[in-house]
Amino acid sequence: MFGEKVIELLKEAERNRDTIDQYNDEKVRQIIEEMHVLFKMNMADANATTENKSLWTTVQVRHSALERNKRCLLAYLYSRMNKIKTLRWEFGSVLPPDVRELLSDSEYEWFSKYSTNLASYMRSLGQDIGYSGIDLTENLRPPKSLYIEVLCLTDYGKLELEDGDVILLKKNSRHFLPTSECQTLIRQGILKQIM
Amino acid sequence: MFVEDIRNDFYNTLLGNRVLLLVHYDVDAICACKILQGLFKCDNISYTLVPVGGISELKTAYEENNEEIKYVVLLNCGGTIDLVDILQPDEEVVFFVLDSHKPTDICNVYSDGQVRLVYKDEEENIPNFDDIFKDDDEEDENEEVESGREGIEAVVERRRARKAWEERRHTLMFNYTQFSYYGKPSACVLLELAARSSRLCQAALWASAVATAAHSALHARSPARCLLDAEALHRYVAAAQRHDDSAANRTACVVMEKDAWLPLYREWTLEAALSHAATLAPKLKLYARSGSSRLRQLLADMGFPLQQARQAYRSMDVELRRSLLTALETAAPKHKLPVPTKATFILQRPHLPPLAALDTVYVIMAHIEHETMPKAEGFQQALAALEVSGDNEAWRRGAAAARKCLQAVASLVHTTLSSRRLLLAGPFSYFIVQEGTPEAGVVRGPLWLGEAARWVAGGCARPLLASAPGPPATCLLLGLPPRFDHEPRNLFGAAFEQAATKSGVSVSLDYVDSSVITLPTSQRAQFLDALTALLA
C-alpha cells in the first residue's frame, strides 16, 4: 500500500509529543524512495498513454499518494522544528551532546541559525533605554520576587555578585540575594532556598 | 548618637544598600530579626545574616563579611561595648545598634555618626557629655605658657579642679555602669518601625508578642515594665483584629487571651506542665518528699482526676479543658501560689492547634541551646519556628526538645536542692553543676542555666551564682540578682570584672550579657573566694 511507511513515521513521532526523538533517517529515505518510484511510474504511464484515458485513474491515485507522502513528511519536519525551537529556549544556545545527536544535520543548521537570530534580537532589545540587551530566556514565567532568601549549606568561600559586591558564603549564614545569582549555586547544593 | 526618626534616619538609609545583619543568640534578637527580615523582603534590601554568640564571634563575623559593606545592623549585641575600638572599621562604615542589653557604652552614645543607636531608652540615665569627656590637649598647652607665682597658683587651682572633675566622672561612670539590665525588647522597637512604614503583618505581631513573652518569662524586665513594653502591641493586635474580622477564619492571627502561664501545657500533660512551670514549681517544693503529694492536692482542689491530668492535654476531657483557667485560679491561692494565669498572646491558626507565645519562647530557647545541634543550625530552626503560616515542623521539634530541656532543668534543680548542693558563701549562695551528670549537657548555655538558677533561687532575697561545665576544662558562671522577679538589675557584671582583676584569674568576658562569664574550671574556687571578699 502506498503511504504506509509515512503513517508509521508519524505514529512513531506522535507517541512522545513532549520530547524529541532520534531523526528517523532510514524511514525518511525509504519514503522518499517510494515517492521517486511513484513519480517514475507516473511519468512512464503519462508519457505512454497520452491517448489512452483508461490509465488516468491509476496516475491520479498514485499522484494523490505522492502528495499525501509529501504532506505527511512536511508535517513530521514541522513538528520537529517546533520542538527544536523550544529546545533553544530551554537549553540555550549550546545543546547538550545527547540532545545534539537526535537532530539531523540540516536540523542542526536550522537550530544554529535560529539561535543566532534570537541572540541578535535579544541584544537589540532595550537599547533605547540604556540596557545592552535583555535575556528573554531567563525568566519564561515572571518570577515571584527578584530576591530570594537563601541559607548557605557549606563553607563555599567568596562570591562576587554582578554588581561587584563580594559576599562570603559560610555555613549557616543567611543571605537575601538576587534570584539570578543564586540559581546555579542552589542547583549545586551550596545554597538552599528558604520559603 | 541616637537616631531621631526611626523610619527616615534608620530604615530609609538602608534602602538600596547591602546590609550586614548581626544577630545575637537570644529570643528577643531572633524575633527582632524576623521582623526586620520581613521588612527587607518587602523592599528588596539584600542582606547577609550572621548569628553571633559573643564579642569575639562578633569580631570574626564582622571581619569576614565587611567587604563592600557600608551598613551594619546589630541586634541585641554590640551596644555595651565600644564598637569602633573593638572592630576597627573603615570610616564610612555605619553601625546601627539595636541592643536591649543595658547600659549602653558611653563611646557609642557619643559617637559622631559612625555608631547610631536606633532606640533611646528613657530609663537610662546617660551622663552628660561634658561631665565625662574633656579636651585634654588644650589645657596642657595653657599650663606651659604661664609662669611666676600667680601662674603656679593658677596651675594648682586647675589641677584641683581637674581632680574634682575626674572624681566626679568616676562616680558618674560607676553609677552608670554598676548594674547591667535589659531595656525594651528590640522586637517591640522594630514593631514600631513596621507600623510606621505600614508593613504591619501578623508575622511581625507574632514575633514581637513572643519577644515580650520572653522578657517576662525570663525575668529580664520587671513585671510592670513588661506590661508597658507590650502596650503598643496590645493596640496593634486590637486594631488588626478589628480590621480583618472577615479574614480571621482563613489566616493565622494573633489574639490576646487570658491563658495559663504554664510552659507547653498544650503539648504536654497538665501534671507535667504544672510541675515544670518556673513560677509554680519552686512554690510547690517538688524537690521535697512531700512535693508530689502537694501537686496531687493541687490537682484535687482543681477537680482534675489524676488519670485526666496525666494524659496528653489534647485528649483531656473537653469540660475539664474549658474549666482549666477558673479551676487554676481558684485553687492557686489555697496553696499560696502566685496567680497562674496571665493575659498573653496566642496565635490562632486555621485548621491547626493554636500556639502560645510562652511556649514559643521555650521552643526558641531549646533550638538555640540544643544539646546536640550546633548553635548556628539551631538559629535557623528557631527562625523557622517563628513562621506563622503552614504546618510548623520546626516548632514541633522545638517543643519536643524544650520538654526535654525543662525536664532536665527540673531534675537538676531537684537534686541540687534535695541533696543540699546549694551552698552559702558570704553574701551570696551558689551551686555547681558537676561535669558528667546527665543534665550538664542541657545547661551548658546561659539561657537554660539561667532558667535553672531562677528556679533554684525561687525569689529568695539572696543573690545566686550558678556554674555549669562548658567546653573542655572551662565552666560557665552566671549571676542572678536578689529578688530578680521584681528588680532584675544585675550587679554581677561589674562584680565579676573586679573580682577577675583582683584575683588574677583568666576570665573570659566574652558574653554580651555581662553577668555570664566563662573561666577555667581549675580556678573557679579561687575566683569565688575573690568574689566573696569583694561583695562582703
Interface residues (C-beta under 8 A of the other chain):
Chain A: S145 L146 Y147 E149 L151 K158 G164 D165 V166 I167 L168 K170 K171 N172 S173 R174 H175 F176 L177 P178 I194
Chain B: R18 Q37 F40 K41 N44 I45 S46 Y47 T48 L49 V50 P51 E64 N65 E67 E68 P374 A376 E377 F379 Q380 L383 A384
